Each structure stands twice: as structure tokens, then as C-alpha cells.
């Protein structure tokens, strides 16, 4: 029944679903929708959907992304770039994605922008051929070394965590001291404290997030309160012992806790940074920047924006109503044609 109504749920009756569905069920549905390629093809053709996506994605081309990056730099933000795409279905697509990262690294250096990118391993071919994935990552890190750029190995669902960490450890020396690389830890995973202990001992640069995937209860905390508690504990551990950790959250309570903890323990703002998504809580980003904290904005671009957009909605279903209100407001404010 759900499959038969997917198109309607995805784009027509979504506000009704938001009001009716419990948050976890809605998150599960949105993540399911994110994997429906047919819906993605439809979404790219609907003007109203493209208007909503523009809030979270800095364009479909590198040229469009560069404009957004220039604007953020002028405002005082740090940035990291994500060339959208994941779970490729061919070796050729994986190599093309790696080529897109090479071009992005070159463009960032040529324009004097923050040389910092985030890479998903499924986009590099992890699910197809381990050797292909390794080769694509190697090429990216070699170019990053030439450009003295930082590369973040992003995390996906728990089944890829071991492979991601292993590849990072294997390839880390390529640009160590010449831009460097880092990883992501998802606080929702029960294994996260052990991973953090090992990574801190290795001097890894960690981006701490809550986790955007619906995982089995055996490997991840199902309750939001438990995820928040796990995040807070790991955050404080990284503030004390981490190597320039990135605290990736839009949760004002956790941000306030981080600031209070840092002040209480004489941890200078230069020792960590807050990281937030492009287009999400821009008011909060601005307040933190004005208060003297480093804020890095995660800037995605590319034609494969549908899965990313749906996951952003799944992370916080209240974003759906927020985005719809923004689109309607912009529509009312736009002058009539002619």
C-alpha cells in the first residue's frame, strides 16, 4: 500500500503525513523514499521541489557552488564541500565521482577558497569493488596533498563503519601534514565511545554527528534522549582530548552545553569548531559566528540531490513544514510577471 502511494506521499500529501505520523515512523518513511530513484527523477522535474531543495543545496554545478562558497567566505564562515552522490551502480560512475572531486579541489585552490571536502565511500564504489574504492580515494588524497586540502571520510550506515575507518587508516599517510584527513563518528552508534577512544589516541580529526540513518536497536540507540546523552558525553571527551573536533549539530541545547563546558575547562574557541548544514539554522550559525566561535558550513552541490534532501528532512521532520512555509512565503513575495 505504501509503495502504491509513494508518489503522492513524496510530494503532494506530505504536510498531512507530517501532522499524522509519529516522528520515527516519518523518518523511516523519508529514508525509504530517499532510496526510490524513480521519485528522484520526478523530483528533479518539479519546479516546486527544486525551490525547496535550493534551501539546502548550493546548486547543481560547481560554478553555482563556487558562488555560494564565495558568499559564505565573505561572511566569515569556514566551509566543506560535498559533491552529491552515493551508492553508485557502476565502476565508471565511481570514477566519474572521484574525477568530480579532483576538479572541485582544483577549483577551490584556484579561487582561494577553503580547501576542505567530504567524501562518501559508497560514492567511490565501496559497495562494488573495494579496490576501486581505494584507488578513487587514493587519487583524491593525492590531489588533496598537492593542493594542501583536507579530506573528510564521511560515514554512512553501520555496515560500512569498519571499512571506512580501515581505508582512512590505510590512506591517511598520503596527505598527512599536507592538508590532512579525518573521519566522522555517529553518536547514535553504540560502538562510538570505543571508536572515539581509538581515534583520539591516533590524533584523528573527528567530526561528531548524531547519525542520519535508521539503524537496528542492537547497534544504535533508538531513543532520541539516549542519542543526545551519547552525543553530549562524546562531545565533552573530544573537547578535552580531541584534535580540533568538529561538533556537527543544530541542537541549541547541546551547543549551549559545549560552550559552557569549554568555558568551564578553559578550552579556547580556537581548539574546536561547530559544523552545520547549508541552509539549516542560518540564524544560529550567525549568532555563533558573532560570538567568536568557528562555524563550518557543509556545502553540498550536484545533480544527485534527491537522496541528500530527503535525508535532511528525515533527520528533523519539522524541517518539512519549515521548508514548505519558506517556499510559500517566497512565492507570495515574488513580483508578478509582466
DOVEXVO-982065 format. One line per 8 residues: number of its first residue (from 1); for each residue y, z, x of C-alpha. Coordinates in nm, 4 decimals. Each point is the difference from the previous one (the first is absolute). Last residue first. Layout:
NUM> Y,Z,X; ...
//
This chain:
338> 4.1162,-1.6796,0.4820; -0.2585,0.2699,0.0624; 0.0595,0.3509,-0.1365; 0.1011,0.2582,0.2560; -0.2766,0.2365,0.1237; 0.0521,0.3623,-0.1029; -0.2491,-0.0126,-0.2865; -0.2691,-0.1552,0.2181
330> 0.0635,0.2503,0.2775; -0.0484,0.2829,-0.2507; -0.3231,-0.1539,-0.1306; -0.1338,-0.0433,0.3538; 0.0937,0.3547,0.0979; -0.1535,0.1479,-0.3149; -0.3247,-0.1883,0.0667; -0.0065,0.1249,0.3576
322> 0.0470,0.3640,-0.0995; -0.2541,-0.0226,-0.2828; -0.2591,-0.1306,0.2421; 0.0999,0.2356,0.2819; -0.1205,0.2885,-0.2208; -0.3478,-0.1246,0.0943; 0.0459,0.1428,0.3506; -0.2554,-0.1228,0.2516
314> -0.1317,-0.2505,-0.2531; 0.3376,-0.1732,-0.0269; 0.0128,-0.0427,0.3771; -0.3612,-0.1200,-0.0137; 0.0960,-0.2692,-0.2509; 0.2788,-0.1272,0.2243; -0.2246,-0.0183,0.3064; -0.2715,-0.1896,-0.1877
306> 0.2603,-0.2518,-0.1364; 0.1994,-0.0605,0.3180; -0.2069,-0.2744,0.1633; 0.2999,-0.2310,0.0396; 0.1485,0.2021,0.2820; 0.2204,0.2961,0.0800; -0.0376,0.3745,0.0461; 0.2666,0.2339,0.1414
298> -0.1031,0.3613,0.0691; 0.3308,0.1844,0.0412; 0.0345,0.2481,0.2852; 0.2324,0.2946,-0.0522; 0.1181,0.2146,0.2908; 0.1702,0.3155,-0.1186; 0.3716,0.0747,0.0352; 0.0860,0.1210,-0.3502
290> 0.1537,-0.3408,-0.0767; -0.3362,-0.1638,0.0686; -0.1805,0.2485,-0.2216; 0.2428,-0.0610,-0.2853; -0.0290,-0.3780,0.0364; -0.3791,0.0013,-0.0106; 0.0111,0.2258,-0.3048; 0.2252,-0.2411,-0.1873
282> -0.2185,-0.2929,0.1064; -0.2889,0.1700,-0.1736; -0.2337,-0.2991,0.0301; 0.1460,-0.3435,0.0799; -0.1711,-0.0386,0.3368; -0.2500,0.2792,0.0457; 0.0751,0.3242,0.1784; -0.0487,0.1566,0.3411
274> 0.1556,0.3269,0.1155; 0.0360,0.0494,0.3720; -0.1105,0.2388,0.2710; 0.1124,0.1550,0.3306; 0.3642,-0.1139,-0.0222; 0.0521,0.2279,-0.3019; -0.0352,0.2988,0.2357; -0.2809,0.2501,-0.0545
266> 0.1506,0.3482,0.0274; -0.2957,0.1609,-0.1831; 0.1932,0.1118,-0.3089; 0.2028,-0.3206,0.0013; -0.3101,-0.2179,0.0093; -0.1689,0.2050,-0.2730; 0.3040,-0.0248,-0.2278; 0.0258,-0.3756,0.0534
258> -0.3719,-0.0529,-0.0589; 0.0063,0.2161,-0.3137; 0.2959,-0.1960,-0.1378; -0.1920,-0.3241,0.0637; -0.3079,0.1424,-0.1683; 0.1996,0.0983,-0.3065; 0.1859,-0.3304,-0.0048; -0.3227,-0.2018,-0.0157
250> 0.0857,-0.3479,0.1249; -0.2509,0.0261,0.2840; -0.0815,-0.1458,0.3400; 0.0601,0.2638,0.2655; -0.0076,-0.2025,0.3215; -0.1079,0.2134,0.2939; 0.1817,-0.0143,0.3364; -0.3006,0.1201,0.2017
242> -0.1487,0.2854,-0.2018; -0.0287,0.3673,0.0949; 0.2475,0.1988,-0.2110; 0.1137,-0.2615,-0.2519; -0.3526,-0.1371,-0.0093; -0.1549,0.3312,-0.1055; 0.2763,0.0492,-0.2579; -0.0715,-0.3403,-0.1521
234> -0.3740,0.0632,0.0023; 0.0434,0.3184,-0.2038; 0.2481,-0.1601,-0.2402; -0.2200,-0.3070,-0.0539; -0.3051,0.2117,-0.0770; 0.1986,0.2026,-0.2527; 0.1333,-0.3161,-0.1631; -0.3497,-0.1491,-0.0174
226> -0.1325,0.3207,-0.1558; 0.2764,0.0027,-0.2619; -0.0657,-0.3678,-0.0780; -0.3632,0.0685,-0.0862; -0.2753,-0.2425,0.1057; -0.0182,0.1174,0.3641; -0.1814,-0.2618,0.2044; -0.3439,-0.0631,0.1532
218> -0.2397,0.1453,-0.2570; 0.2543,-0.0503,-0.2762; -0.0451,-0.3768,0.0384; 0.3240,-0.1840,0.0889; 0.2837,-0.1453,-0.2063; 0.2198,-0.1539,0.2695; 0.3680,0.0544,0.0791; -0.0289,0.2818,0.2511
210> 0.2251,0.3022,0.0552; 0.1731,-0.1341,0.3099; 0.0281,0.1179,0.3594; 0.0975,-0.2597,0.2606; -0.1439,0.1146,0.3283; 0.1060,-0.0795,0.3560; -0.3031,0.0880,0.2058; 0.0201,0.2471,0.2870
202> -0.3769,0.0070,0.0363; -0.0196,0.3729,-0.0851; 0.2125,-0.0711,-0.3070; -0.2466,-0.2714,-0.0990; -0.3016,0.2290,0.0233; 0.1581,0.2833,-0.1998; 0.1428,-0.2476,-0.2512; -0.3406,-0.1564,-0.0593
194> -0.1532,0.3426,-0.0588; 0.2743,0.0903,-0.2471; -0.0352,-0.3407,-0.1781; -0.3732,0.0162,-0.0770; 0.0588,0.1167,-0.3571; 0.1986,-0.3162,-0.0691; 0.3106,0.0505,-0.2159; 0.2141,0.0556,0.3107
186> -0.0341,-0.3640,0.1026; 0.0505,-0.0380,0.3749; 0.1629,-0.3138,0.1371; -0.0227,-0.1368,0.3536; 0.2133,-0.0731,0.3040; 0.0935,-0.2626,0.2551; 0.2116,-0.0242,0.3143; 0.3146,-0.2005,0.0726
178> -0.0751,-0.0660,0.3636; -0.1246,0.3405,0.1140; -0.3417,-0.0701,-0.1535; 0.0041,-0.3656,-0.1039; -0.3557,-0.1027,0.0807; -0.1230,0.3573,0.0553; -0.0291,0.0592,-0.3787; -0.2682,-0.2646,-0.0484
170> -0.3134,0.2159,0.0100; 0.1575,0.3072,-0.1583; 0.1567,-0.2086,-0.2765; -0.3275,-0.1804,-0.0588; -0.1883,0.3291,-0.0351; 0.2640,0.1475,-0.2321; -0.0165,-0.3010,-0.2301; -0.3805,-0.0147,0.0032
162> -0.0273,0.3691,-0.0886; 0.2538,-0.0266,-0.2828; -0.1342,-0.3184,-0.1611; -0.2244,0.1555,-0.2684; 0.2772,0.2482,-0.0844; 0.2227,-0.2622,-0.1636; 0.2855,-0.1591,0.1939; 0.1821,0.1285,0.3052
154> 0.2736,-0.1755,0.1987; -0.0197,-0.0567,0.3750; 0.3660,0.0345,0.0951; 0.1310,-0.2332,0.2708; 0.3074,0.0830,0.2114; 0.1812,-0.2771,0.1848; 0.0777,-0.0445,0.3691; 0.0306,-0.3763,-0.0610
146> -0.2629,-0.0971,0.2559; -0.2055,0.3062,-0.0929; 0.0298,-0.0923,-0.3688; -0.1269,-0.3485,0.0837; -0.3046,0.1559,0.1652; -0.0394,0.2402,-0.2918; -0.0006,-0.2859,-0.2512; -0.2504,-0.2054,0.1990
138> -0.2292,0.3003,0.0379; 0.0192,0.0688,-0.3732; -0.1129,-0.3555,-0.0732; -0.2824,0.0259,0.2544; -0.1203,0.3329,-0.1396; -0.0030,-0.1367,-0.3548; -0.1939,-0.3067,0.1085; -0.2503,0.2201,0.1840
130> -0.0516,0.2217,-0.3042; -0.0720,-0.2984,-0.2224; 0.0661,-0.0302,-0.3712; 0.1106,0.3396,-0.1332; 0.2124,0.0692,0.3075; 0.1669,-0.3420,-0.0254; 0.3585,0.0670,0.1123; 0.1102,0.0538,-0.3595
122> -0.2709,0.2658,-0.0351; 0.1547,0.1597,0.3082; 0.3348,0.0630,-0.1606; 0.2911,-0.0277,0.2453; 0.3348,0.1833,0.0177; 0.2861,-0.1348,0.2109; 0.2798,0.1411,0.2179; 0.2448,-0.1896,0.2143
114> 0.3195,0.1313,-0.1639; 0.2335,-0.2989,-0.0050; 0.1716,-0.1799,0.2867; -0.0244,-0.3345,-0.1764; -0.2208,-0.1590,0.2678; -0.2185,0.3091,0.0251; -0.0608,0.0197,-0.3739; -0.0633,-0.3746,-0.0137
106> -0.2622,0.0098,0.2757; -0.1807,0.2913,-0.1634; 0.0042,-0.1847,-0.3321; -0.1400,-0.3190,0.1522; -0.2849,0.1968,0.1555; -0.0585,0.1768,-0.3314; -0.0251,-0.3338,-0.1811; -0.2514,-0.1169,0.2607
98> -0.2124,0.3062,-0.0808; 0.0056,-0.0980,-0.3668; -0.1001,-0.3572,0.0905; -0.2901,0.1386,0.2022; -0.1195,0.2022,-0.2976; 0.0370,-0.2968,-0.2349; -0.2064,-0.2174,0.2347; -0.2723,0.2629,0.0205
90> -0.0302,-0.0155,-0.3770; 0.0189,0.2289,-0.3040; 0.2900,0.2191,0.1022; -0.0082,0.3630,-0.1132; 0.3742,0.0574,0.0377; 0.3384,-0.1722,-0.0040; 0.3674,0.0812,0.0335; 0.1678,-0.0314,0.3371
82> 0.1074,0.3633,0.0397; 0.3131,0.0781,0.1978; 0.1198,0.3375,0.1253; 0.3607,0.1061,-0.0237; 0.2510,0.2540,0.1281; 0.2990,0.0576,-0.2232; 0.3656,0.0173,0.1018; 0.1650,-0.2046,-0.2759
74> 0.0428,-0.2984,0.2312; -0.3711,0.0193,0.0822; -0.0874,-0.0081,-0.3693; 0.2119,-0.3097,-0.0587; -0.1445,-0.1790,0.3018; -0.3507,0.0820,-0.1214; 0.0730,-0.1397,-0.3457; 0.1296,-0.3261,0.1490
66> -0.2985,-0.0174,0.2360; -0.2346,0.0354,-0.2971; 0.1466,-0.3077,-0.1654; -0.0514,-0.2058,0.3165; -0.3557,0.1329,0.0326; -0.0789,-0.1388,-0.3425; -0.1152,0.1442,-0.3333; 0.2827,0.2471,-0.0401
58> 0.0748,0.3617,0.0874; -0.2606,0.1457,-0.2384; 0.0484,0.3189,-0.2043; 0.2929,-0.0736,-0.2322; -0.0645,-0.3726,0.0169; -0.3331,0.0707,-0.1715; 0.1698,0.0740,-0.3308; 0.1947,-0.3266,0.0036
50> -0.3162,-0.1898,0.0965; -0.1756,0.1493,-0.3010; 0.2767,-0.1133,-0.2352; -0.0040,-0.3515,0.1490; -0.3772,-0.0417,-0.0588; -0.1708,-0.2479,0.2342; -0.0976,0.2427,0.2780; -0.1481,0.2316,-0.2614
42> -0.2456,-0.2620,-0.1229; -0.1473,-0.0512,0.3452; -0.0259,0.3744,0.0457; -0.1671,0.0344,-0.3365; -0.2664,-0.2478,0.1087; -0.0429,0.1920,0.3260; -0.1034,0.3152,-0.1846; -0.0164,0.2628,0.2759
34> 0.3340,0.1594,-0.0897; -0.1214,0.0280,-0.3598; -0.2674,0.2454,0.1086; 0.2637,0.1993,0.1888; 0.2139,0.0027,-0.3132; -0.2946,0.1154,-0.2136; -0.0888,0.2835,0.2352; 0.3609,0.1148,0.0136
26> 0.0189,-0.0077,-0.3791; -0.3145,0.2093,-0.0299; 0.1473,0.2485,0.2468; 0.3309,0.0170,-0.1863; -0.1413,0.0543,-0.3465; 0.0526,-0.3077,-0.2161; 0.2148,-0.0280,-0.3109; 0.3592,-0.0242,0.1155
18> -0.0746,-0.2279,0.2942; -0.2315,-0.2128,-0.2140; 0.2824,-0.0700,-0.2434; 0.2325,-0.1002,0.2853; -0.2734,-0.2315,0.1368; -0.0489,-0.2028,-0.3200; 0.1166,-0.3364,0.1323; -0.0659,-0.0273,0.3736
10> -0.3255,0.1462,0.1245; -0.1306,0.1377,-0.3273; 0.0223,-0.3396,-0.1670; -0.1587,-0.1849,0.2909; -0.2766,0.2589,0.0327; -0.0961,0.0012,-0.3702; -0.3470,-0.1586,0.0361; -0.0651,0.2030,0.3152
2> 0.0792,0.3222,-0.1835; -0.2405,-0.0882,-0.2788
//
